[in-house]
Amino acid sequence: MDGEYVLVIGSAVLEVSARPVAVLQPGARQAGHIHRSVSGVARNIAENLARLDIETVLLCAVADDDIGQHVITHSSLAGIDCSHILRVSDARTATAVLLYQSEEDYTRVDDLGIADALDSDYLLEHEWLFENAALIVIDATLSEEALATLFELAARYHVRVCADPTSPRLASRLRNYISSLYLIVPNASETAALCDMDEPATERESAIGTARQLVGMGADIAVVTLGERGLAYADSSGGGYLRAIQTEVVDASGAGDAFSGAVIFGILNDVPIDEAMRLGVAAASLTLLSQDTVLQALNPDMLYDELGG
């Protein structure tokens, strides 16, 4: 790996999921199962990389309180370098609440206001981290101002940037930077905003076409994930389609981040793109079996064992 570490920049979130044991009744108090995880797209990718033995530095913002400290402690114990995380007074650590009717039917509420604290000044204060990075990984919670500074620094030090569009609402923030991206990994719902399409790419053929379109717009590698229907990918030499590994789903949250982390692990280890995609599918499949947003037992041997199986 050229460079000393992967620099991951974006969100760190406390995620609370609630699953009622019966059909929700408006206005009623209902029994259910509530689970709390340390999450956030950027932070999850960072933890997946750290558990795959990739040295990883995380830049994010948390509140200067017990919840913020919990996010930092959990992430540090996973192997992430959290020494440069911004702690913000009089703020709330980013939080997401997921209320499930079923695994496919849920409502998500995000409180990500603290993301604006990751501004240009903060990034410029950590410019030296860009200089020594092997790769930069971002999510789209960063502001327009922060993104402009980030891509300027990445270009200055010739560091490749990988991006997760995060959500359909945030994905459009990356549209002007597609030509500066080494890897972009949207899911089906994010493709319309990225490519200015009337409808998202939700089927195999449209996903393949969208991956190729993103490469035509300047990305080196583009992947369109379709959940249980698999994924399409493309680079300058072509591309392909992979089916998902059929498995029981305990919790789908974090599976996409596991995919991205494992693909980046493959890229850093110079594996062919087809194998990197299969590593990603293997990591996502393993994470679907975990109630946490990152599989705590993940390691390179487990990943290759799943791939071989």
C-alpha positions as CSV (number, residue, x, y, z in Angstrom):
1,M,0.0,0.0,0.0
2,D,1.5,3.3,-1.1
3,G,1.0,5.8,1.8
4,E,0.8,5.3,5.5
5,Y,-3.0,4.9,6.1
6,V,-6.5,5.4,4.6
7,L,-8.0,8.7,5.6
8,V,-11.7,8.4,6.1
9,I,-13.8,11.6,6.4
10,G,-17.5,12.0,7.1
11,S,-20.2,11.0,9.5
12,A,-20.1,9.2,12.9
13,V,-23.6,8.4,14.2
14,L,-25.3,6.7,17.1
15,E,-27.9,4.5,15.4
16,V,-31.0,3.3,17.3
17,S,-33.2,0.7,15.7
18,A,-36.6,-0.2,17.0
19,R,-38.5,-3.3,15.9
20,P,-42.0,-3.8,17.3
21,V,-43.2,-7.4,17.9
22,A,-46.6,-6.7,16.3
23,V,-47.9,-4.4,13.6
24,L,-47.6,-0.8,14.6
25,Q,-50.7,0.9,15.9
26,P,-50.7,4.7,15.7
27,G,-50.8,6.3,19.1
28,A,-50.3,3.0,21.0
29,R,-47.4,2.0,23.3
30,Q,-46.0,-1.2,21.8
31,A,-43.5,-3.9,22.9
32,G,-40.5,-4.4,20.7
33,H,-36.7,-4.8,20.5
34,I,-34.4,-1.7,20.6
35,H,-30.8,-1.9,19.6
36,R,-28.1,0.8,19.7
37,S,-25.0,0.7,17.4
38,V,-22.2,3.1,16.7
39,S,-22.6,3.8,13.0
40,G,-22.3,6.5,10.3
41,V,-21.3,5.6,6.7
42,A,-17.7,7.0,6.9
43,R,-17.2,5.6,10.4
44,N,-18.5,2.2,9.4
45,I,-16.2,2.0,6.4
46,A,-13.3,3.0,8.6
47,E,-14.2,0.2,11.1
48,N,-14.5,-2.4,8.4
49,L,-11.0,-1.3,7.0
50,A,-9.5,-1.4,10.5
51,R,-10.9,-4.9,11.2
52,L,-9.3,-6.0,7.9
53,D,-5.9,-4.8,9.2
54,I,-5.8,-1.6,7.2
55,E,-4.3,1.4,9.1
56,T,-7.2,3.9,9.2
57,V,-7.5,7.5,10.4
58,L,-11.0,9.0,10.9
59,L,-11.9,12.6,10.6
60,C,-15.5,13.3,11.9
61,A,-17.3,15.4,14.4
62,V,-18.9,14.3,17.7
63,A,-20.4,16.2,20.6
64,D,-18.1,16.8,23.6
65,D,-20.3,14.6,25.9
66,D,-20.8,11.0,27.0
67,I,-22.3,10.0,23.7
68,G,-19.5,11.5,21.7
69,Q,-17.0,9.7,23.9
70,H,-18.9,6.4,23.4
71,V,-18.5,6.8,19.7
72,I,-14.8,7.5,20.0
73,T,-14.1,4.7,22.5
74,H,-16.0,2.1,20.4
75,S,-14.2,3.2,17.2
76,S,-10.8,3.3,18.9
77,L,-11.2,-0.2,20.3
78,A,-12.0,-1.4,16.7
79,G,-8.6,-0.2,15.7
80,I,-9.4,3.2,14.1
81,D,-7.0,6.1,14.8
82,C,-9.5,8.6,16.4
83,S,-6.9,11.1,17.7
84,H,-8.0,13.8,15.3
85,I,-11.8,13.6,15.7
86,L,-13.3,17.0,16.3
87,R,-15.2,17.3,19.6
88,V,-17.9,20.1,19.5
89,S,-19.2,21.8,22.6
90,D,-23.0,22.7,22.8
91,A,-23.8,20.2,20.0
92,R,-25.5,16.8,19.6
93,T,-23.6,13.8,18.3
94,A,-25.2,12.7,15.0
95,T,-28.1,10.3,15.7
96,A,-30.3,8.1,13.5
97,V,-33.5,6.4,14.6
98,L,-34.9,3.5,12.5
99,L,-38.4,2.4,13.1
100,Y,-39.1,-1.0,11.4
101,Q,-42.3,-2.5,10.2
102,S,-40.3,-5.2,8.4
103,E,-36.7,-5.4,7.1
104,E,-37.8,-3.7,3.9
105,D,-40.4,-1.3,5.4
106,Y,-38.9,1.2,7.9
107,T,-38.8,4.9,8.6
108,R,-35.4,6.6,9.2
109,V,-34.9,9.9,11.0
110,D,-31.4,11.5,10.9
111,D,-30.1,14.3,13.0
112,L,-26.8,15.2,11.2
113,G,-26.4,18.9,12.0
114,I,-23.1,18.4,13.6
115,A,-21.6,17.4,10.2
116,D,-21.3,21.1,9.3
117,A,-18.5,21.4,11.9
118,L,-16.3,19.5,9.5
119,D,-15.6,22.7,7.6
120,S,-12.7,23.9,5.4
121,D,-10.8,25.3,8.4
122,Y,-10.8,21.9,10.1
123,L,-9.6,20.1,6.9
124,L,-6.9,22.6,6.3
125,E,-5.7,22.2,9.9
126,H,-5.2,18.5,9.0
127,E,-3.7,19.0,5.6
128,W,-0.6,16.9,6.5
129,L,-2.9,13.9,6.9
130,F,-3.8,14.2,3.2
131,E,-0.1,14.3,2.2
132,N,0.6,11.0,3.8
133,A,-2.6,9.1,2.9
134,A,-2.7,6.1,0.6
135,L,-6.3,6.7,-0.1
136,I,-9.1,9.0,1.0
137,V,-12.7,7.7,1.6
138,I,-15.6,10.1,2.1
139,D,-19.3,10.1,2.5
140,A,-21.7,12.8,1.3
141,T,-22.6,14.3,4.6
142,L,-19.8,16.9,4.1
143,S,-20.8,20.4,3.1
144,E,-20.2,21.9,-0.3
145,E,-17.5,24.1,1.2
146,A,-15.8,21.1,2.8
147,L,-16.0,19.0,-0.3
148,A,-14.4,21.8,-2.4
149,T,-11.5,22.0,0.1
150,L,-11.2,18.2,0.3
151,F,-10.9,17.7,-3.4
152,E,-8.4,20.6,-3.7
153,L,-6.2,18.9,-1.1
154,A,-6.5,15.5,-2.6
155,A,-5.4,16.9,-6.0
156,R,-2.5,18.8,-4.4
157,Y,-1.1,15.6,-2.9
158,H,-2.2,13.2,-5.8
159,V,-4.3,11.0,-3.5
160,R,-7.2,8.9,-4.9
161,V,-10.7,9.6,-3.5
162,C,-13.4,7.0,-3.0
163,A,-17.0,8.1,-2.2
164,D,-20.2,6.8,-0.8
165,P,-23.2,9.0,-1.8
166,T,-24.9,8.2,1.5
167,S,-28.5,9.0,0.6
168,P,-30.6,10.2,-2.4
169,R,-30.9,13.6,-0.7
170,L,-27.1,14.0,-0.3
171,A,-25.9,12.2,-3.4
172,S,-26.2,15.3,-5.6
173,R,-23.4,17.0,-3.6
174,L,-20.9,14.6,-5.4
175,R,-22.2,15.3,-8.9
176,N,-19.6,17.9,-9.7
177,Y,-16.7,15.7,-8.4
178,I,-17.4,12.4,-10.3
179,S,-14.5,13.1,-12.6
180,S,-12.2,13.4,-9.6
181,L,-13.3,10.1,-8.0
182,Y,-11.4,6.8,-8.1
183,L,-14.3,4.8,-6.8
184,I,-18.0,5.7,-6.3
185,V,-20.5,3.2,-4.8
186,P,-24.1,4.4,-5.0
187,N,-27.1,2.2,-4.3
188,A,-30.0,2.1,-6.7
189,S,-31.9,5.0,-5.0
190,E,-28.9,7.3,-5.2
191,T,-28.3,6.9,-8.9
192,A,-30.9,9.3,-10.1
193,A,-29.4,12.3,-8.2
194,L,-25.9,11.4,-9.3
195,C,-26.7,11.0,-13.0
196,D,-29.6,13.5,-13.3
197,M,-31.9,10.7,-14.3
198,D,-35.7,10.7,-14.1
199,E,-35.8,7.3,-12.5
200,P,-33.2,5.4,-10.4
201,A,-31.4,2.4,-11.7
202,T,-33.1,-0.5,-10.0
203,E,-32.7,-3.4,-12.4
204,R,-29.7,-5.3,-13.7
205,E,-29.5,-3.7,-17.1
206,S,-30.1,-0.1,-15.9
207,A,-27.6,-0.6,-13.2
208,I,-24.9,-1.8,-15.6
209,G,-25.7,1.2,-17.9
210,T,-25.5,3.6,-14.9
211,A,-22.1,2.2,-13.8
212,R,-20.8,2.7,-17.3
213,Q,-22.3,6.2,-17.4
214,L,-20.5,7.1,-14.2
215,V,-17.2,5.9,-15.7
216,G,-18.0,7.9,-18.8
217,M,-18.4,10.9,-16.5
218,G,-14.8,10.4,-15.2
219,A,-14.9,7.9,-12.3
220,D,-12.2,5.2,-12.5
221,I,-14.5,2.6,-11.0
222,A,-18.3,2.7,-10.4
223,V,-20.5,0.3,-8.6
224,V,-24.3,0.3,-8.4
225,T,-25.5,-1.9,-5.6
226,L,-29.0,-3.4,-5.8
227,G,-29.3,-5.1,-2.4
228,E,-30.6,-8.7,-2.7
229,R,-30.5,-8.3,-6.5
230,G,-26.7,-8.0,-6.6
231,L,-24.6,-5.3,-8.1
232,A,-23.2,-3.9,-11.4
233,Y,-19.8,-2.4,-11.8
234,A,-17.6,-0.8,-14.5
235,D,-14.2,0.6,-15.2
236,S,-12.4,1.7,-18.3
237,S,-11.8,-2.0,-19.4
238,G,-15.4,-3.0,-19.1
239,G,-17.4,-4.3,-16.1
240,G,-19.9,-6.9,-15.0
241,Y,-22.7,-8.0,-12.8
242,L,-22.6,-10.1,-9.6
243,R,-25.5,-11.8,-7.8
244,A,-25.8,-11.3,-4.1
245,I,-25.1,-14.2,-1.8
246,Q,-28.4,-15.4,-0.5
247,T,-28.4,-15.4,3.3
248,E,-30.6,-14.8,6.3
249,V,-31.0,-11.1,7.1
250,V,-30.7,-10.2,10.8
251,D,-30.1,-6.5,10.1
252,A,-29.4,-4.8,6.7
253,S,-27.9,-1.6,8.2
254,G,-24.2,-1.4,7.5
255,A,-24.1,-4.0,4.7
256,G,-23.4,-1.4,2.1
257,D,-20.6,0.0,4.1
258,A,-19.1,-3.4,4.6
259,F,-19.2,-3.9,0.8
260,S,-17.3,-0.6,0.3
261,G,-14.7,-1.4,3.0
262,A,-13.9,-4.8,1.5
263,V,-13.7,-3.4,-2.0
264,I,-11.3,-0.8,-0.9
265,F,-9.3,-3.5,1.0
266,G,-9.0,-5.3,-2.3
267,I,-7.9,-2.2,-4.2
268,L,-5.2,-1.5,-1.6
269,N,-4.0,-5.1,-2.0
270,D,-3.9,-4.8,-5.8
271,V,-6.4,-7.5,-6.4
272,P,-8.2,-7.5,-9.8
273,I,-11.5,-5.5,-9.8
274,D,-13.6,-8.7,-10.3
275,E,-12.1,-10.2,-7.1
276,A,-12.5,-6.9,-5.2
277,M,-16.2,-6.9,-6.0
278,R,-16.5,-10.5,-4.8
279,L,-14.7,-9.6,-1.5
280,G,-17.3,-6.8,-1.1
281,V,-20.2,-9.1,-1.7
282,A,-18.7,-11.5,0.9
283,A,-18.3,-8.8,3.5
284,A,-21.9,-7.5,2.9
285,S,-23.3,-11.1,3.3
286,L,-21.5,-11.6,6.6
287,T,-22.7,-8.3,7.9
288,L,-26.3,-9.1,7.1
289,L,-26.0,-11.8,9.8
290,S,-25.0,-9.2,12.5
291,Q,-27.2,-7.0,14.5
292,D,-24.4,-4.5,14.7
293,T,-23.7,-2.1,11.7
294,V,-20.1,-3.6,11.5
295,L,-19.4,-7.3,12.1
296,Q,-17.2,-7.3,15.2
297,A,-15.5,-10.6,14.2
298,L,-14.6,-9.5,10.7
299,N,-11.0,-10.2,9.6
300,P,-9.3,-11.0,6.3
301,D,-9.3,-14.8,6.8
302,M,-13.1,-14.8,7.4
303,L,-13.6,-12.7,4.3
304,Y,-11.6,-15.1,2.1
305,D,-13.3,-18.1,3.7
306,E,-16.7,-16.7,2.8
307,L,-15.5,-16.0,-0.7
308,G,-14.2,-19.5,-1.1
309,G,-17.4,-21.0,0.3
